Amino acid sequence: MKVFDTHTHYLDTAYDEDRDDVLKKIYQSGVDKVCVISAEMGDAQEIQAFVHEYNNKNQSKKEYPDFYYTIGIHPDEIPPFLPDSVEGSVILNSFFEQSSDKYCIGIGEIGLDYYGPQKDETHKALQKEWFLAQINLAGRCRLPIVIHSRNAASDTHDMLNSASNIIKDISGILHCYSYDAQMAKLFMKLPLYFGIGGVVTFSNGKKLRSALEEAIPYERIVTETDCPYLSPSPFRGKRNDSSNLQFVVETLNEIYGKNIEAELFGNALKVYKKVKI
């Protein structure tokens, strides 16, 4: 099996005790390429250093997947100031400069998250400002976006649709797609891919499976774990890692009635165009 895990968080403290062993294990399981996703303002440099460290290790002896990364600010981590402020411009300019790194392959995860009572209209408006600013940044960098959307389907779609002149040139991934088939049909009109992970294996994942069956062709799917979160069945509730993508791929094969492993890997390369084979 040759797999591309398009969305991981391997710098999470959940791996502090055995990170190196886990990364060797996932390579042995058939995971060929991994993208480490940025979420906070301060983690981009740390992720960059991590990716370079492990890719350098592979130069002497190939024991790990090829690593890549994205840069961006998760909607839960946006700062209290506007992106066009002096402080905001400093952050976005720093991202722009870092985007030229050969291992930086996307902008994300960015988007909208309306879950929780603390997300009042003021905060939602600020999220939209940062989402749009980072879409524009991706256009400048000519890199795809990795989209986080929770309880914000319509606003996410409307903003992406309004920015379709940018999206058509860079593409992107709807990370951990969780909306229904009707919404998927709307997103399908945009040149985006759907990130599918452990949820598709859950017994209560019927809404996602219905969306796949009714609205999403496998040509528009990429595999992801979001590890250390969202372990697939039969490991739900435990720490996740990229070796568990085999269960996601098996479930997708069942849904589409054929082995689509090669297509899923190829789809990831279509999104992350800077990745070398």
C-alpha positions in Angstrom: 0.0 0.0 0.0 1.3 3.5 -0.9 -0.4 6.2 1.0 -0.3 10.0 1.4 -1.5 11.3 4.7 -2.5 14.9 3.8 -3.3 16.1 7.3 -1.3 15.3 10.4 -0.2 17.0 13.7 3.0 15.1 14.5 4.4 17.8 16.7 1.5 17.3 19.1 2.6 16.4 22.7 0.8 13.0 22.3 3.9 11.8 20.4 6.6 13.3 22.8 7.5 9.9 24.3 7.9 7.9 21.0 7.6 10.2 18.0 10.6 8.7 16.2 9.4 5.2 16.6 5.9 6.1 15.4 7.3 7.8 12.3 9.4 4.8 11.4 6.4 2.5 11.9 4.1 4.5 9.6 6.8 4.3 6.8 7.0 0.6 7.2 3.2 0.4 6.9 3.3 1.9 3.5 2.8 5.6 4.2 5.0 7.3 1.6 4.3 11.0 2.2 3.0 13.1 5.1 1.9 16.6 5.4 2.2 18.3 8.8 -0.4 21.0 9.3 0.1 24.3 11.0 -2.7 25.8 13.1 -1.2 28.4 15.4 0.6 31.6 14.8 3.8 30.4 16.5 4.1 26.9 15.2 5.2 27.5 11.5 8.9 27.7 12.3 8.8 24.7 14.6 7.0 22.6 12.0 9.5 23.7 9.3 12.4 22.7 11.4 10.8 19.3 12.1 10.2 18.6 8.4 13.7 19.5 7.4 15.2 17.5 10.2 13.4 14.3 9.1 13.9 14.8 5.4 17.6 15.3 6.2 17.6 12.0 8.1 16.2 10.3 5.0 19.2 11.4 3.0 21.5 9.0 4.8 19.1 6.2 5.4 15.5 6.0 4.2 13.5 5.2 7.4 10.7 7.7 7.3 8.1 9.1 4.9 8.8 12.2 2.9 7.6 15.1 5.0 5.9 18.4 3.9 4.0 21.1 5.7 1.5 23.9 5.5 1.4 27.3 7.2 -1.6 29.2 8.5 -3.9 30.1 11.4 -6.8 27.9 12.6 -10.0 29.8 13.2 -9.8 29.0 16.9 -6.3 30.5 17.1 -6.8 33.8 15.2 -5.4 36.8 17.0 -7.6 39.6 18.3 -6.6 42.1 15.7 -7.5 42.4 12.0 -5.3 40.9 9.3 -4.8 44.3 7.7 -3.5 45.8 10.9 0.3 46.4 11.4 0.5 43.2 13.5 -1.6 41.2 11.0 0.5 42.3 8.1 3.7 41.2 9.9 2.2 37.7 10.3 1.0 37.4 6.7 4.3 38.7 5.3 6.2 36.1 7.4 4.0 33.4 6.0 4.6 34.6 2.5 8.3 34.5 2.9 8.2 31.0 4.4 6.0 29.7 1.6 9.0 29.6 -0.8 10.5 26.7 1.2 10.4 23.7 -1.0 8.7 21.6 1.6 5.9 24.2 2.3 3.1 23.0 0.1 -0.1 24.7 1.3 -1.8 27.4 3.4 -3.8 26.0 6.3 -5.5 25.0 8.2 -7.7 28.0 7.8 -11.4 28.6 7.8 -14.4 29.0 10.0 -15.4 27.3 13.3 -18.7 28.3 14.8 -18.8 25.5 17.4 -19.2 26.7 21.0 -21.1 29.5 22.8 -18.0 31.8 22.9 -18.2 32.2 19.1 -20.4 35.4 19.0 -21.0 37.5 15.9 -18.0 39.6 16.6 -15.7 36.6 16.7 -17.3 35.1 13.6 -16.7 38.3 11.7 -13.0 38.3 12.7 -12.8 34.6 11.6 -14.1 35.7 8.2 -11.5 38.5 7.9 -8.7 36.1 8.6 -10.1 33.4 6.4 -10.3 35.7 3.4 -6.9 37.2 4.1 -5.3 33.7 4.1 -7.2 32.8 0.9 -5.7 35.9 -0.6 -2.3 34.9 0.8 -2.6 31.5 -0.8 -3.3 33.2 -4.1 -0.1 35.2 -3.8 1.9 32.1 -2.9 0.1 30.0 -5.5 -0.4 27.3 -2.9 -3.6 25.3 -2.2 -5.6 25.9 1.0 -6.5 23.4 3.7 -10.0 24.4 5.0 -11.3 23.8 8.5 -15.1 24.2 8.6 -17.2 23.3 11.7 -20.9 24.3 12.1 -20.2 26.8 9.3 -21.2 25.1 6.1 -23.1 27.9 4.3 -20.6 30.7 5.3 -17.7 28.5 4.3 -19.2 27.8 0.9 -20.2 31.4 0.3 -16.8 32.7 1.1 -15.0 30.1 -1.1 -17.5 30.7 -3.9 -16.9 34.5 -3.7 -13.1 33.8 -4.0 -13.6 31.3 -6.8 -11.3 33.4 -9.0 -8.5 32.5 -6.6 -9.6 29.0 -5.8 -9.7 27.9 -9.5 -5.9 28.5 -9.7 -4.8 27.0 -6.4 -7.4 24.3 -5.4 -7.7 23.1 -1.8 -8.9 20.4 0.6 -12.0 20.5 2.7 -10.4 18.9 5.8 -12.4 16.3 7.6 -15.5 16.8 5.5 -18.5 16.4 7.8 -21.5 18.0 6.0 -24.3 16.2 4.1 -24.7 15.2 0.5 -26.6 18.4 -0.5 -23.8 20.6 0.8 -21.2 18.3 -0.9 -23.0 19.0 -4.3 -22.4 22.7 -3.8 -18.8 22.3 -2.8 -18.3 20.0 -5.8 -18.9 23.0 -8.1 -15.6 24.4 -6.8 -12.2 22.8 -7.7 -11.8 21.4 -4.2 -11.0 17.9 -2.8 -12.6 16.3 0.2 -10.4 15.1 3.1 -11.6 11.8 4.4 -10.3 10.1 7.5 -11.4 7.9 10.4 -15.0 9.2 10.6 -15.9 7.2 7.5 -15.3 4.0 9.4 -17.5 4.9 12.4 -20.8 3.2 12.9 -22.4 6.6 13.3 -20.7 8.0 10.1 -23.7 7.4 7.9 -24.1 11.0 6.9 -20.5 11.1 5.6 -20.9 7.8 3.8 -24.2 9.0 2.2 -22.4 12.1 1.0 -19.7 10.0 -0.6 -22.2 7.7 -2.2 -24.5 10.4 -3.5 -22.3 13.4 -4.3 -18.6 12.9 -4.1 -16.7 10.8 -6.7 -13.4 9.2 -5.6 -11.6 11.4 -8.0 -12.1 14.2 -5.6 -11.0 12.5 -2.4 -7.8 12.6 -0.5 -6.9 10.6 2.6 -6.1 12.1 6.0 -5.8 11.2 9.6 -5.8 14.5 11.6 -3.7 12.4 13.9 -3.3 12.1 16.9 -7.1 12.6 16.7 -10.0 10.7 15.0 -8.6 7.2 15.0 -10.7 4.9 12.8 -12.5 1.8 14.0 -11.4 -0.4 15.5 -9.1 2.0 17.4 -11.6 4.8 18.0 -10.7 6.8 21.1 -7.0 5.9 21.0 -4.1 7.9 19.7 -4.1 7.9 15.9 -1.3 7.8 13.4 -0.9 7.4 9.7 -0.6 3.6 9.7 -4.3 3.6 10.4 -5.1 5.0 7.0 -5.3 1.4 5.8 -8.7 1.2 7.5 -9.9 4.4 5.8 -8.7 3.1 2.4 -10.4 -0.2 2.9 -13.7 1.5 3.8 -13.4 3.7 0.7 -12.7 0.7 -1.5 -15.9 -0.9 -0.2 -18.0 2.3 -0.8 -16.8 2.7 -4.4 -16.7 -1.0 -5.1 -13.1 -1.1 -6.4 -9.6 -0.6 -5.2 -8.9 3.2 -5.4 -5.7 3.3 -3.5 -3.6 4.5 -6.4 -6.2 7.2 -7.3 -6.3 8.5 -3.8 -2.5 8.9 -3.8 -2.6 10.6 -7.2 -5.4 13.0 -6.0 -3.1 14.2 -3.2 -0.4 15.0 -5.7 -2.9 17.0 -7.8 -3.6 19.2 -4.8 -0.1 19.5 -3.4 1.6 20.3 -6.7 5.0 21.1 -5.1 5.4 17.5 -3.9 8.0 15.5 -5.7 7.4 11.8 -6.7 
